[in-house]
Amino acid sequence: MNPEQFAQALAEKGILLNETQLAQYATYLRLLREWNEKINLTAITEPDEVYLKHFYDSISLGFHMDFTEAEVSLCDVGAGAGFPSIPLKIAFPKLQVTIVDSLNKRITFLETLVAELGLTGVSCFHDRAETFGQNKQFRARFDVVTARAVARLSVLSELCLPLAKKGGTFVAMKAASTEEELHDAERAIATLGGKLEEDIFFELPNGAGERHIVKIKKTKETPKTYPRKAGTPNKDPL
């Protein structure tokens, strides 16, 4: 998927990009490839694949959620090289983005990226998701909390639901079938105040694979005892 095909595919979904936004994606690609030679950001570096499997894939969240009207607050947990939050921020400039990642080198890249792209309303934090969710400044603050293929849904629920405000949404972006993960995560989702809203299945263009967007509504406050001490969800999820 080249830049022109990328813009056309998004236009067909009702997302129209201007020249400035297209230039921002081009700069993103350049910086991603440059920094990937110094630190491990992604195994996907070919331009056509980056546009399809990183940029388009990330923006697909905007096909199923409205980021156009109000200043929606979004927290991206374990963002890595900035996916999905930075491609979403470029496409939907009103988004207020908070990124948390456990590797400081990635945060340095993201801060450089944000500055080079001229983005405002983006904050990057070097922290573990387990401890970030315990911080009173961030707990129960965000309209949308998302994570893209970071861990199993049972673990992600424990890391992400505490950060979503009541009435907000935790959205997991998955590449594989989610039926088993949803079954395993039922207890964690309920315990942490969530309720499954929908599991949206679609396929990326050009036969690039299937995707699932799992939307979990935060219907009640997460108990104050969660998330548990750092590392626990990964070792022993709810």
N, C-alpha and C positions, 0 to 999 in steps of 0.2 A: 504494500500500500504506500504509494508515494504521497507527497504533500497535497497534490491536487485531488487525488482519490480520497484522501483523508478528509479534506474539506467538503467534498461532494457527499461522502457517506454521512457526515454529520449534518449537512444541510438537509438530507433526506429524512433525518430525525428531528428536524426543526431547530437545529443549533447552527446558527450562522456565524462564521468567523470572519473578522476583518483582517486587513493586511498586517496590522500591528500584532494581533494574536498569532497569525501564521508565522510571523518573524520570531515571536517568542518561542514557539515550538521548535523552530529551526535552531535557535540559540540553545535551547534545552538539549536537543540532540547533540550538538557540538560539545557542550560542556560535559554531558554524560559520557561521551566517548573519550574525551580528554582525561577526565578524572578516573575513568574505569581502568586506565593504564597504570594508575597509582594505587588505587584501592578497589577492592572487589565490590562493585555496585550491582552488576547484572551480567548474566551470561548472554543476554540478547543485546547485540550492538549493531547489527546491520540496519541501515536506515529504514528500509521498508518494513522490517520486523518491529523496530522500535515504534514506528507510527501506528502499526496495527496492534501489536501485543502489549504495548505499554500505554501509548497515548489514547488510542481509540478504546481499548479495553477499560482504562481508568474512567474515561468520560461516559462509558455505558451506564454508570451509576446515575448520571443525569438524565438518562432515558426514562427512569422509573421514579425519580424524586424531583421536586420542584426547587431549583436553586436560582430562579430568575427574579422572584418578586422581592422578598425580604432579605435582610442580611443574616442568612443562616449561619450558625456557628457549627463548624465541623472539626472534629478531632480525628486525626489519622494515627492509629496505633501501629508502631513498627513500620514506618513509612519507607524505610530503605532508601532508595534513590528518589523518593518523592511520589510514589504511586499508591493510591490514586489521587492524592490531594492536590499536587501541583498542576497536573493536566486539567483537573476540575477547576482550579482557581483561575487558570488562564481562560478557560471557556466561560466561566461564570464569575466575573470579577467582583461581584458583591459578596461572595463567600468570605466568611471570616475563618481562617484556617489555623489550627494548632496542630503541630507535628511533634510526636514523641518517638524517640528511637534510642536504643541502648548503646549504640556505637558512636562515640564522639566524632570519629572521622567522617561518618555519614552526615552528622549534623553540620560539620564544617562545610561539607559539599553543599548541603541544602541552603545554608545561610549565604554562601557564595552565589548559588543559583538564584535565590530570591532577589539578591541585590542586582545581579546582572540582568534579570528579567524586569526589574523595576516594579516588582509586586509590593503592594501594601496590604496590611491586614493578614500577615502571615507570621506566626511565632513558632520557633523551633526550640525544643527542649531535649537535653541529653538526660535520659532517665529510663529506668525500667518501668514497664507498664504497671507492674504490681505495686510499686511505690507511688507512681504518679497518680493512680486512682485513689490513694489514701490522702493526697494533698487536698486540704479544704479549699484551696484556690480553684481546683479543677473538678473535684468530685461533684457529680450531679449538675454540671454546668452546660453541657453541650446539647444542641438540637439533634445533631447526628454524630455518631461515633462509628468509624469504619476501620476495617482491617482487610488487607488483600492477601489471601493465601499465606498467612503467617503461621497458623497453628490449627489444631482441630477445634471444632465449634465449642466443645465443652470448655476448653481452655480460654478461647477468645471471649466467651460469655463472661467469664470471671474477670477478665482484663478490661473489657469494654463497657459492660452494662453499668458498673459503678460511675462511669464518667458521663453517661447520658442523663439528662434531666428527666423528671417525670413528664410523660407525654412525648418525649423524644424517641429516637430510633437508633438502635444498633444495627448496622448493616455489614454482613460478612460477604466478601466477594470471593467466590470459590471457582476452581477450575474443574473439579470432579463432581460426581454425583454426591448429593448431600443427605440422602435418606438415612443412611446409617449414622452419620454424624448428628443429625437432628434427633434421632432416637436416643443416642448416648448423651446428648446435651439437655434433654427434657428437664431433668432435675435441677441442673445448674441454672437454666433459663428461668424456671419458676421461682427458685430460691432467691435469685438476684433481682426479682421484680419485673421480669420480662414475659412477653407472650408472643408466640410466633404469629406474624402477620401474613407473610407469604414467602414462598420459595419460587423465584422467577428463573425460568430456564430459557436460554437463548444460545445461538451459535454465532461466533465471530465470523466476519466475512472471509472469503477466500479459503474456506475450509480450515481455519486456524484453530478450531477446537470449540468445545462446549463450555458454557459459563453458567454459574448460578449466582444470583443475588438473593441472599437470605435476609429478610427484613424482620426484625424483632422489636416490637413496641415496648417501651418502658412504661408499664401500667401502674407501678407502685415503687416507692423508694426502696433502694437496696439497703438491707440491714447494715448497720454500722460496723459489724464484725467482718465485712468483706470490702475489698479483697483481702485475702490472708497474707501472711508474711511472704516476702519476696521469694520466688522460686516455687512455692507450693502448688499453684495451679498446674504448672507444667509437670511436676512430679506426681501429683495426686489430685486431678481435677474433680470437681464436685460430681 
